[in-house]
Amino acid sequence: MAELKGSHVLAIAVGAFGIIIGVNLLMAYKAISTFPGLEVENSYVASQEFDRLRAAQKDLGWSFDYGYQAGRLTLAFTDKAGTPLQVGELEVLVGRTTEAKDDVTPEFTWLNGSYEATVPLQPGRWMIRIRAKSADGTLFQKRDEFSVRG
């Protein structure tokens, strides 16, 4: 059996701490490089507008539902009476909650009372962010998460 010398213990300690530091640096790089960015430019200004925007959206009386199946994303907006409605402007972002590389902005078409788009998504957790405007310019916003099964 070989003798354990001080230089061996030093090599073991330096190697162990080197691995730990290397993994920490890799994880920090991955966290920074995959961060999708800011939600709002100025959180104070956004907080001041929040209640006003929420009240305006609530006054619209819109209901919203969505579904994803077999590569098709369907969005359905209805008014207070439950009648399907077309929105003035529609912006939709579909992506992962943890990184921006898979983000897509599908083009929707109005079909049979709802909006539809082909969006091929891999299995896993996805986020959908909708921004729609009414005829008078009132903003309707919704963000939700859903799963795609493999």
C-alpha positions, 0 to 999 in steps of 0.5 A, spaced: 500 500 500 502 506 498 504 512 503 499 518 503 503 524 503 502 531 504 502 533 497 497 527 496 492 530 501 494 537 497 492 534 490 486 531 493 483 538 496 485 542 490 482 537 486 475 537 490 475 544 491 477 545 483 471 541 481 466 545 486 468 552 483 468 549 476 461 547 477 459 553 481 462 557 475 458 553 470 451 554 473 452 561 474 454 562 467 448 558 465 443 562 469 445 568 466 446 566 459 439 563 459 435 569 463 430 571 458 430 578 461 426 584 464 418 583 465 418 591 465 423 597 464 421 600 471 417 596 476 415 602 480 411 605 474 408 599 472 406 598 480 402 605 479 399 603 473 397 596 475 390 597 479 388 602 473 389 597 468 386 591 472 380 595 473 379 597 465 380 590 463 375 587 468 370 592 465 371 589 459 367 583 461 371 578 457 373 571 458 378 568 455 380 560 454 386 557 450 387 550 448 393 546 445 393 539 442 396 536 436 400 542 434 394 547 434 394 552 439 387 555 440 385 562 443 377 564 445 375 570 447 368 571 449 364 578 451 359 579 457 354 575 454 358 569 452 359 571 444 365 569 441 369 576 439 374 578 435 380 583 438 383 589 435 390 587 436 393 580 438 400 579 440 401 572 443 408 569 446 409 562 447 415 560 450 419 556 456 419 560 463 426 559 464 429 561 457 428 565 451 431 560 446 424 557 444 420 563 444 415 563 438 410 569 436 405 565 432 400 568 427 393 566 428 387 566 424 380 567 426 376 561 424 369 558 427 369 563 433 376 562 435 383 564 433 388 558 431 395 557 429 400 551 428 405 551 434 409 545 434 412 545 441 416 539 444 414 536 451 414 540 457 412 546 461 410 552 457 408 559 458 403 563 454 403 571 454 397 574 451 396 581 449 389 583 446 386 590 445 379 592 444 376 596 439 376 602 444 384 601 445 383 597 452 388 592 453 387 585 455 393 581 458 393 574 460 399 570 462 399 562 464 403 556 464 401 549 461 404 542 459 405 539 453 405 531 454 410 527 450 
